[in-house]
Amino acid sequence: MKKILVVDDEQSILTLLKFNLEQNGFQVYTADNGVDALDIARTLKPEAIVLDLMLPLKDGIEVAKKLRQDKINTPILMLTAKDDELDKIIGLEIGADDYMTKPFSPREVVARIKAILRRVELESNSKTETTDVIKVGDIEIHTLTYSVYLHGKKLDLTPREYELLIYLTNHLGHVLSRDQLLNGVWNFDFDGDTRIVDVHISKLREKIEQDSRRPKYIQTVRGFGYKLEVPDK
């Protein structure tokens, strides 16, 4: 049974999500504050975390940031009672894989967790691929170790940034719409909310471009989307 950690300071939400996830075959652990959440995540190493933004002791942003700093890349579905774009963007920037705004449907939470786990399983299976190194200009992508290097220096990419770079690389030179990137990278319907793509493109540019304001690799195609190019020498 896959382990899921649910973190929320509202007991009714913990009970509701625990019941629905267990009905779908998951082993569920719960925490009602950020400190306990970190301890459980480090000890039990769950396959996914459902993490509320507003928590006592340590909030969800602090928890997610600390996990990523500790190189714990467990997928995170962040919950927020705030319908605030800034909260969502901050959560995505520090490494959350997905977000939902309260109130939410427990079935949708289960569906998103399943989608996240399917993606992780596909990544794991891809380790059997024979191509180890993909080169795009001065970027080297080591697919067997999920490592990316620029001018020989290893980059600290989040799992989602890595997936986005791989998807762009697999469609080198092709113009990809935001909807295509949502479907290809996130594997989930975000109801037309494509800001998540722009946020991750911006963060990826900061790491692979010499000047993110004048990108040479990831080009914006106005009115449509993005494409990855090999820059001219």
N, C-alpha and C positions, 0 to 999 in steps of 0.2 A: 504494500500500500504506500502510495506517495504521501509524504508528510507536508501539510500546509500549516503555516503559522498565521493566525488571525489576530491583529492587534487593534483594539478599540477600547475607549474608556466607557462606552455604553454597554452594560451587560446585556440588554435586549438585542443589540446588534451582534455581539459575540455569540449568543445563544442561537439566533436566527441563522447566521452564516455557518456556524459549527454544524447545525442540523442539516442544512442543505448540502454542505460539502461532504459530510459523512454519508448522506443518502446517495451520493455519487461515487462512493468508494474511496474517499480520502481519509487519511488519519490526521485529525485536526488537533492542534495545540493552540492555546489562547494566552493572551497577555493584555492587561489593561493599562499599562504604562510603558514608556520608552525604555527604561532601564531593564525591566524584565524581558522586554522584546529582544534587546541586544543579547542578553545572557542566553535566552532560548535559541536564538538564531545561531549563535556561535557554538552552542553545545549540540543541538539536535540536527543542524544543517538541513533544514527543510528544503523541499523542491521549489516552493514558492512562498511568498509572504504577501498577505493582504494587510496594508498598513494605513491606519488613519492618520490624517495630518495633525489634528489637534489632540495631543496626549499630555498627561501630567509627567513631571520629572524630566523627560526629554521628548520633544515633539517629533512628528514623523520625519520632518526634514533632517533633523539632527541624527535620527536613527539611520536613515538611508545614507546620509553622508558618511557616517562612521563605518557602516558596513562596506561601502565602496572604498574608503580609505584603507580598510583592513583587507582589501582584495577579495571580499566575499561578494560574488557576483550573482547570488540568488535572485531570480526575477522578482520584482516588486510591483504589485498593483496598489496604487495609492488611492485612498478614499479621502474626500474633502467635503465638508459641509459648506464651504465657501464657493460660490459661483464666480470665482475671481481668476482671470486669465493669468495674473502674475503668480498665484500659488501653483497653478498647473505647470507653468513654465519653469519655476524654480524646482519643482519636483522632478521634472523631466531632465533638467540640466544636471542634477546631482545623481542621476542614474536610475530613476524609476522607469519601468518599462511601459506602464500604462496608468491611466487614472480614471476614476469615476466620481461623479458629484452626487452627494446625498440630496434627496432620497434616491435609492436605487432598487433595482429588482434583484433579489437573491439569485434568481436563475441567470441573470446577465453576469453576475459576479462569477458564478460557476462556469459559464460559457467562456468568459475571458481567461480564467485560470486554465481551462482546458486548452485554449488556443495558445497561451504562453508555453504550456508544457509540451504541446505538439512541436512548437518551434524549437525548444531546447532539445527534444529528441532528434529532430532532423539535423541539428547542429552536431549532435553526438555521432550520428550515423555518418555524417560527412567526413569524419576523421579517417575513414577507410579510403578516401579518395587518394589517388596516386600523385596528383599535382600538389607539390609542397609549397612552392614559391611562385607567386604571381607578381610581375613587375609592371608598374605603370609610372613611367618617368623615373624619378628618384625614390618612388615608394616601392617597398617590398612587403608583400603580404604572405606570411607563412601560415598556410591553411591548417597544417597539422597541429600547430601550437597556438593558433588564434593570435598571432603576434603581428604587429605592423611596425615597419622601420622606415624612417625618412633620413636619407644621407647616412645610413648605418646606425642611427640612434633610435632606440625603441620608443614608440609612442604609447601613451597611457590612454587607450580608447575604452569607452564603456562597451558592454556587449552590443547594445543597440547601434552605437556608432560603427562598430566593426561590421555588423550585418548590413548597415546602410552602404558602407564602403564596398563590401563584397558585391552587393546587388548592383551598384553603379558600375563596378569593374566588369561584372558579367554582361553588362549592356554598354560597354565602352563605346563612346561616340554617339549613342542613341539618346534622343531627347525623351525624357520620362516625365509624365505628368505627376502631380502630387498624389492623385488618386492611385496611379500605378505604383508609386512608391509605398503608399499606405498598404495596398493589397500585397505587394511583394515582400515588404520588410516586416510590417506589423501583423499581416495575415488576419486583419480584423476590420470590420466596417465601423469607421468613426463618424458616420452620419454626416459626411461632408466637412468635418472639422479638420482642415489640412494644416493648421498652425503647428501641429506636432512635427510635421515634415520640416517646415522652415526652421524650427528651433534646433533640430538635430543637424540639419545642413549647416547652420551657423556655427554650432559647436565643433563639427567635423572640420570645417574650414579653418577654424582657429588653430587646429592641431596639424593640418597637413599643408596649409598655405603659408608662404613666406609673408604675404600681406593679405589677410582675409578680406580686406576691402577691395582688393584687386586680385581676385582669385585666378590662378592659372589652370587648376585642375577641375574644380567643380564650377561649371558655368551656369548662370541663370539665363533661361530662355523666357523672356518676358511674355506673360500671358499664357504660359503653358507649364513650365516646370524647370527641370535641371538636366544637365548631362555632364559626364566625366570625360575629360580629354587628356591626351598626353601633351604636355606643354612643349612648345618649340624650344630648342636649345639656344 
